[in-house]
Amino acid sequence: MKTRQDILNYAKSLINYTNYKMGAKWHTHNNNPVKPKLLDCSGFVVWAYKMSGFSVPDGTYHQWQASHDISSKELKVGDIGIKEQGGLGMYNHIGIYAGSGQWIHCNYSRNGVTLEKTDIFKYYRRFNNVEFEDDKQSKPNSNKKKEDDEMIEQKEFIVNNKKIKLDTIFKDNKNYVSLQSLKDANVLDASYDKEKKIAVITSK
């Protein structure tokens, strides 16, 4: 518990289940605290952190006040993004970084929890006084290059005589195509076998 991946796993568990409701929190609107059916954006963040063993404040203003600014290169899974400076504004919004340029958030326009690439979050933040177990385990002097430091960009490919854009990662002078982007583009099916601990890939 108390890892960045825990937050992402809990957040993902509400996709296609939890709908957006302004003012809804895990303890209101007859919600099941373990899996709330209704949440707003800041309530979604509070719940994901709570389930992972952390206590963070509610409301975008208070979440801004309880966090500090980080750069796009410093972004890690579990960090937060806020739409408006200072966490202010009636239509402000907050989400959780999911890695590879994706964000997971509970939003009005999609009526629920969504995992997607979006540029709506202008300010990248990290909660103060929140220590992740996986951050502690990482070696500060490690020479291993982090995934977030690799160049991720979209490139055009022709697949089955159709031109599509896929996410690529440039590493060691080679371009690698993201498996998730191939799945999203309906080129192949991919899943993870938890028992065998291996990815299962099926071509379309």
N, C-alpha and C positions, 0 to 999 in steps of 0.2 A: 504493500500500500504506500501511499504518499509519493507516487511517481508521476512523471509527466504523462506516461502512457496510460496510467489509471484514469486520469482526467479525460483523455481522448476516448478511451473505451466506454466510459460511462456516458459521455456526451453522444457518442455514436449510437448507444443503445436506445436513444429517444427518437432517432430518425424514423419517419413514417408512423410515429406513435403519438408524440406530443404536439399539440396545436398551440398557436400563439394566442395569448389573451393579455391585454394590457393590465398590469397590476397583479398578475397571477404569480404566486410563489409556491414552493413545494409544500407549505403548511396551510395554504388557503384554497378556496374553490373546491372543497371536498377532495383534494388531491391525495393520492397514495404517496407518502413521502419517499418510498423506495423507487417509485416510477410514476412521477406526476404526469397527468394527462394535459394540463394547461400550465403554461409558463410565459413570462415575458422575457426579453433579452437578458436583462441583468439577473433575473431570477434563475434563468438557465445556467448562467455562469456560477452563481452561488451554489446551485444544486450539484453541478459537476465537481466543484471543488469540495463541497461538503461530503459527498460520497467517497471522495478520495482521501478524506481525513484532514481537510483544511477548513478554516473558518475565514471567509472574506466578507466584506460588507456588501449590502444590497444597494442598488441604484447606481446609474452610470456616474453621477457626480462623486459619490462616496468611493466608488471603485477607482476613479481617477485619482482621488486624494490618497488612496491607500496603495498606489502603485507608482513606479517611476518609468521614465522614458528610456526606450532602447532603440537601436537602429535596426533596419531590415536585416542586416547581416547577423545580428544577435538573436533574431527571432528563433524560438524553439517551440516544439509542441507544448501546448498548455499555456503559453503566453497569451495576452489579450490584445485586441485591437479595438479602438474606440473611434467613432465617426467624427464627433465634434470636440474641439479643444476644450479642456477643462471639465469634460463630461457633462456639459450643460446643454440645454435646449430640449424642447418638448419632443422633438423627433430624433433625439440622439439614439445611438445604437452601439452595442458591444458584441464581440464574438471571441471565440477561442481559436488560436492558430493550430491547424491540424497537420502542418508539414507540407513540403512540396508546393508551396504557394496557395494552399487551400485553407479555408476557414469554415468552422462549424458554428452556427448561430441559430437562435430561435427568432424568426422574423415574420413580420406582418404580411409582407408581399407574397411569401410562399405559404403563409398560414401554418408555420411549424418549423421544426428543426431541419436545417439544410446544411449539407456539406458541399462546398463549391469554391471555385476560384472567383474572387470578387475584389474590386478595388475600393469598396465602400469605406473600409477602415483606414483612416489617414494617420492615426497615431498609434504607434506600437508601444505597449506597456508591459511591465512585469510587476506582480504584486510584491510589496515589501514584506519582509519577515516570513516569507514562504520558502521553505527549504525542501527541495525534492531529493529523494533518495538516490535517483539516478544521476543527479548532478554531483552528489557527494562521491559517488563511485568513480566518476570520470577523473582521469589523471590530469592535473593542470598543465603539466609539461609534455603532454602527449604530442607526438608529431603526426598523429593520424588526422587526416583532413576531415572535417565535419561535413555531413551531407548538405547542411544549410549553406556552407561556403562554396559548394559546387555551383556551376552555372546551369540553371534550369531555364530552358526557353522552348518555345513552340517552333517546329519546323514542318514544312509541307511534305507529304508523302503521297504516292499513288498506291492505293490498296484496292485490289479487285476492280481496277480501271476507274477508281473514284479518288479524287484528290481530297485528302483530309489533313488536318493539322494535329500533330501529336507532340506531347511533352518529351523533350530530350534532355539528358544530363551529359555534359561534357566533362570527361575525366580521363586522365592518362592519355591525352591526345586522341580519344575516341568518343564518338557520340553513341549514347545508349538510349533506347526508346523506353519510356515508362510503361510498365505492365498495366498500371491503372489506366493510363490514357488509351491503351489498346482495348481494354475492357469497356471504357466509356464510349469509345468510337464504334463499339459493336463489332470489332474485328474478331475477338475471341472471348471466351468465358474464362474467368479465373476465380478461384476460391482457395481457402486455406483449410487443410485437413488438420484439425487440432490434435487428434490422436497420433497421427504419423508425423506431425510437425513438418509439413511440406506443402508447397504451393501446388495446386492442381490446375492445369491449363488445358482447355479444350478449344480446338479451332472451330470456327463457324462453318 
